[in-house]
Amino acid sequence: MTKQKRMTRPWIASATWMYRTSAYSGQTRCPFGRNLMLRPPRPHPRLIDRITATALTDLNKCVWRVGFGRDPAMSSLGRWSPAAALGTVAHSVKRQLGDPRGFEAIWDAAVATAQVRLAAEWAPATPPSPDNWPGWSLTKTRIRKAWLRSEPRPVARTAPAQSSFLPPLPWRELRLDHPSLPLAGQPDLVERVDGKIWVVDTKTGLRQADPSPDQRDQLLIYCALVQANLGEMPAVAAIETSRGERHAFSVDPNEVKTLMERAVDMLDSFNSAAADGFDESLASPSAEACGWCPFRIACHPFFQAYDETWEVSHAVLFTVESADVREHGAYVEGAVHLPLWRVDQKFISTGFPFQPLPSVGETWAAADYVGRGSSAVAAWNTTTFRWS
């Protein structure tokens, strides 16, 4: 294939340059007049019909990210991760504690299902094998121990829920919809223990302890849904770890009511922004929020805020100066636009999953690659996105 090459005259840039985005054209310009001719992607999300506990958590972190996730043109960037796959396996096995087929059979079947999905979402790349998923050994050990010590909990007989469509307690991963508010959710477990209703959510994080503020909000949303469907407010909410430990707190009905109102307000605000057009002020870039966000390669607020001190995997926005195909795949050279601390540096990538091969003058973003300085090599989970 003929190599594309464009000779450019070197120019000097400072990492202290500031970029601004026109609210009308979307073009990124520098204050000294250099027009980078970028049109940063903006979310065009579907409206939210009902806000779930998970959606509430995501909106608290970054509305912009939720917008990308609900944009049909961008949602394909939100691929599954090995950590998410392992979490799904753990949840699946815990749902089946005591199955006569035994732990190994249930575990292996859940892993096989997760592995197929993970491979399909990343094809043609090859994700790590399950035994290399982060936290694999410890999670499996903890779930096996939970399996061995599991016994049926003594549960008091209860009358059926008020709705004739709902079974009596306990409820395991039963979807609940609020009859009068746009709220929905699926708590892992709702049960009655010693006459009190408990709402329990399983978390498989290896360092899980007391519920975080986001986890507390999730549990309280579930409590609101239980009360609306069962006619009784839960007394206790708890996070259950992969060890089987429960970190519980007493439920305050007033706190539940306040959170419901806030959740509905957030839904209305999101839908208004989706109808009127998303503005970058809705983004909340930070090392914590962006570290595992799959949409950061399409996120202008992220690249503007991205600081050298952030402990996040590599990401870069660059303009292509040459591109061809060599022994190890695409070989692309370019000049960095963002992050600011790398502006105008040379960027050379090998084996990145560009589809199709970039053309000279195009602007691309890439993330999750290997290498320091100007040279980078693709990893199994390297992603790319064409901006222009």
N, C-alpha and C positions, 0 to 999 in steps of 0.2 A: 504494500500500500504506500502511496506517495505521502511523504511527510509534509504536513502543513507547517509553514514557518512564516513568522512576521517579525521583521527587524524593528525594534523600538528604541528610541533615543532614551538613554537613562535620565531619570529625573529624581530629584531629592524630595523626600517627604519626611515629616516628623511624626513620631508616635503620639505627639500631643495634639495633632489635628483633630478637630471635632467634626462629626458628620451630622447632617440634619436631613429629615425626610419631608418632602412636600406632601401636605395632607391632600392635595388635589391630584398631582401627577404620580405620586409614589416614587419619583426619582430621588436618588441619593446624591447630594451635592456637597462639596466642601466649601468652606467660606472663602477660599482664595480663587474660586471660579472654575476649578476643574470639575467637569460634569462626568460623573462615573456612569451615567446612563443606566442606573440600576432601578428596577421596579420591584421592590421587596414584596414577596408574597404576603397576602393578607387572607385571613380565614374568611370563608363564606359558609358558615355552618348552618346545618339544619336546626330548627327550633327544638327546644326541650319541652316535651309534653309533660313529663313527670320527673321531678328531681329525685334521684336516689341518694343513698348514703355515700356511695362512691363518688357520684357527681358533685356532691356538696364538698367533699374533701378536695377534689380536683379544682373546683372553682375557688376555694379558699387559697390554693397554692398559686394558680395562674389562670385567669379567664382566657387569655390568649391561647394557651395550650389546649384548653377544652374546645375552643373554637376550631383549631386545626383538627382535633380528633373527631369533630362532627362535620368536617368538610369532606364530602365524598371525593373530591379531587386530591386530598392530602392524607386521608385516613390510612392509606396503604403504608405510610411511613411508620405507623404504630405497630410494629411487629412484636411478636412474643419474644421474651428473653428466657434463657435457661433458668434464671431465678424464678420467673413467673411460672414456668413449666413445673419446677419442683414444688412450688407452693400449691399448684393445682393438684399434683399427685398426692401431696400430704392431705389436702382437704378430701380428696376422693377416697383415700384409704380410711381416714377417720370416720367418714360416713358409713363405712362398712365394717366397723369393729365387730368382731365376733362372728363374721361370716364363716360358715363351715368349711369353705375352701381353703382357709388358712391365710396367714399373713403374706407369705412369699407369693402365692398365686395372685392375690389381690394387688399387692405392690407391683409385681411384674406387669400385670395387665394395665394398670394405671400409667406406669412408666412408658409402656409401648404406645399407648394412645397419645400421650404428651409428646413423645419423640416424633411420631408421625406428623403431628401438627407443626412442631417446631421446624422440622425439615422442610415441610411444604411452604411455610412462610418465608424461609430464607433461601430456597432453591434459586440458583444453582450452587450457592455457597453451602458448605457443610458445617453445621453447628457442632459443638463438642458432644461427645458421647455422654450419656447420663452420669456415669461415674466421675465425670469432670465438671458437672454442674456445681456452682458454688454452694457449699453447705451440704452436699450430697450425703456423705458418710454420717455426719452428726444427725441430720434430719431423719435418715432411715433408721438409725439406732433409736432415736427418741420415739418415733412412731411405732417401731416394733415393741418397745417397752410399754407404750400405752396400750398396744394390742394385747399383750400378755396379761396386763393387770386389769383389763376392762371387764367389768361385770355390769349386768343390767342395773340401772339406778332404780331404787325404790321410788316410784312415782305415784302420788295419790290419784285416785280416779277423779276425773273432772267431767263436768257437763260439756257437751259440745259448744263450740264457739257460737256467738250470736248469729253469725251468718250460716245458713244451711249448707253453704258450699265449702266450709272449712271443717277439717277433722278436729277431733278433740286433741288436747295436748298429749304428748310433746309434739312440736312441729320441728321438722328438720329441713332446712333450706326451702321453706315454703314461701313463695312470693306473696307479698302483701301489698295491696293498694289502699290508699286512704279513700274513703267514700266521698269526701267533700273537698279535699285539698289535692293539689298536683304532686303528691308524694308517693313513693313506692320503694320497696326494698325486699331483701331476702336474707333475713338473719339465719345464721348457721343453726341455732338451736333456741327454741322457746320451750321452757318446761316449768313445772311446778315442783318446788322443793320445800318440804316442811310448811306447806300452805302458802308459800310465796312464789310469785312468778319471777323467773329468771330469764333474762335475754343474754345469750352467750354468742360471741363471735370468735372464731378460731384464727389465730395468727401464727404463722410458722417461722417468723424471724428468729434467728438463733439467740439474739440478745433481748428478746421481748420481756418486758417487765410490766410496770403499771401502765394503764392506757395513756397514750399520748393525747393531746388536745383533739387532734383529728379523729382518733379512734373513739374518744369519748363522744364526740358529735355523732359518729356513725351509730354507736349504741343507742344514743338518745333518740335518733330518728327511728330506729327499730322499735324503741319503746312507744313512740307516738303511734306507729302503725299497729302494734299489738293492742294498744288501748282502743284504737278506733275500730278494730275488728273483733276483739274479744270482749270489750266493754269493761276492762279492768287494767289499770296502770301497773306495769311491772314494778316490783319493789327493788330488784337488784339487777344490775347489768355487769357483765364481766367479759374480760378477754381471757381466752383459754390458750395456753401455749402448746407447742408440740410435745412438751413433757407431760401434759395433762394438768398443769397447774392453772388455777384461776386467780386472776387479779380483778377483784370486784369493788363496786362502789354502790352506795344507795342512790336510788333514782329520786330526783326532785321534780315533781310535776310542773312546777313553775319554770324550771330550767328547760324542760321539754317543750313547753308552750312557747317560750321565747325563741328557742332554736327553730321550731316549726315556722314561726313568723319570719325569721331571718332567712330560712331556706327558700320560702316562697318569694321573698323580696329578691333574692339572688337569681332565682329562675326568671322573674319578670325583667330584671336588669339585663340578664344575658340575652333574652329574646328580643328586647328592645334594641340592644346593640347589634344583634344579628340582622334585624330588619333595617336598621339605619346605616349599617356599615361599621365594621370593627376599626377602632383607632388604637394606635400603639400604646396609648396610655393604659390600656387594659392588660398589658403584659407586666409580669412581675419577675424579671430576670434576677437570678441569684445562683450561687454555686449549688445550693441545696435544691432549688426548684428545677434547674436546668441540667443537673448532673446526669440524670437518667432519662431526660426528655427526648423522645425519638424525633421530635419536630424541630430541634434546635438548628438543623442544617437548613431549614426554611425560615428561620426566625431572625429578622433584622434586630429587634430589641436585644436578643441574646448576644449577637455578634458585637453590637455596640457596647454592651455592658461587660462582656467576657474579659476577665482580668487574669493576668499571668499568675496570680496567687491562687486562683480557683483550682480545687482538686477535682477536675473533670477531665474526661478523655479528650484527646486532641480534636480540634475543629478549626476549619479555615474557609474563608471565602476568597476566591481568586479569579483572575481573568486569564484565559487560555492564550498562550503565546505559540505553542506548538503541540502537535499530537500525532502519534503514530502507534502502530502495533508492533511489539517486539516479542521475544521469546516468552516472557512472563506476562503477556497481556498488554493492556493499554499503557503507554508511556507518555505522560502529559507534563508539559512545563508551563508555568504561569507566574504571574506576579500577584502578591497578596494585597487585598483591599482591607480585610478585617480578619482578626481582631486588631485593634489600634496598635498594640505593642509589637505587631509583626508587619505593619503596613509597608508595602513595596519590597518586602523580602522575596527572594526567589522561592518557588515551590515546585518540586519535582515529584511526581507520583508514579508508582509502578504497580500494575495489577489491580487498580481501582475498578469497581463495577460500574463504569460509565455505559449508559445505554441511551442513545448510540454513542460512538466515539465523538468527543467534543470537537467543535470547530474553532478555529482561531477567532478571538474576539468575544467568545461566549464567556459568561460568568457562571461559575459552579461553586457549590459548597460541598465539603466532605467532612466526615467525622468518624471517630473510632478506628483510626489507623495506627500503624506502628512507625516509630521513627522520631528523631529530633532534628531541629534545624530545618534545612531546606529539602531534605530527602525523606520520602515517606513510602511505606510499603503497605499494601492492603492486608487487613486481618480478615477473619471469616465474617465478622459483623460490620465491616466498613460499609458506610452508606454514602451516596452522593445525591445531589439535587441540582438541577439546572435552573438558575435564576433568570438568565436572559441569553 
